[in-house]
Amino acid sequence: MPTKKPVSIGALLRAGTSPLARISRQSAEREQLADALRVAFPGEIKPHLVSAEVRNDRLVLVADNAVWAARMRFYASDVLKVMATIHTSVLERVEVRVRPPQPAA
């Protein structure tokens, strides 16, 4: 019988089957992939790559704004070369998206 005690967020993250744990794991995987792909970009572009993920036959990169997303598109072939060394599946294209605006802190 389940108790009605509150569960800490840390416990929810450690529980491998919870939706929160799955979201946290996916976020960490995307961040690790973005870190690995930053080597394909020149120094001024690297910090603007927010996230990366593989969806079917394409690599989706997320930039922090439209200006940097446009610049990232020029390096699609370099990114695919790097991706070929770290990922097993064959990717056909790179898609660059812009992160939605973040609210001011």
LINGI-V157509 format. One record per residue. N is the residue number from 1. RES is the residue in three letters. SS is DSSP state (2 for helix, 1 for strand, 0 for the rest). Layout:
N_RES_SS, N_RES_SS
This chain:
1_MET_0, 2_PRO_0, 3_THR_0, 4_LYS_0, 5_LYS_0, 6_PRO_0, 7_VAL_0, 8_SER_0, 9_ILE_2, 10_GLY_2, 11_ALA_2, 12_LEU_2, 13_LEU_2, 14_ARG_2, 15_ALA_0, 16_GLY_0, 17_THR_0, 18_SER_0, 19_PRO_2, 20_LEU_2, 21_ALA_2, 22_ARG_2, 23_ILE_2, 24_SER_2, 25_ARG_2, 26_GLN_2, 27_SER_2, 28_ALA_2, 29_GLU_2, 30_ARG_2, 31_GLU_2, 32_GLN_2, 33_LEU_2, 34_ALA_2, 35_ASP_2, 36_ALA_2, 37_LEU_2, 38_ARG_2, 39_VAL_2, 40_ALA_2, 41_PHE_0, 42_PRO_0, 43_GLY_2, 44_GLU_2, 45_ILE_2, 46_LYS_2, 47_PRO_0, 48_HIS_0, 49_LEU_1, 50_VAL_1, 51_SER_1, 52_ALA_1, 53_GLU_1, 54_VAL_1, 55_ARG_1, 56_ASN_0, 57_ASP_0, 58_ARG_1, 59_LEU_1, 60_VAL_1, 61_LEU_1, 62_VAL_1, 63_ALA_1, 64_ASP_0, 65_ASN_0, 66_ALA_2, 67_VAL_2, 68_TRP_2, 69_ALA_2, 70_ALA_2, 71_ARG_2, 72_MET_2, 73_ARG_2, 74_PHE_0, 75_TYR_0, 76_ALA_2, 77_SER_2, 78_ASP_2, 79_VAL_2, 80_LEU_2, 81_LYS_2, 82_VAL_2, 83_MET_2, 84_ALA_2, 85_THR_2, 86_ILE_2, 87_HIS_0, 88_THR_0, 89_SER_0, 90_VAL_0, 91_LEU_0, 92_GLU_0, 93_ARG_1, 94_VAL_1, 95_GLU_1, 96_VAL_1, 97_ARG_1, 98_VAL_1, 99_ARG_0, 100_PRO_0, 101_PRO_0, 102_GLN_0, 103_PRO_0, 104_ALA_0, 105_ALA_0
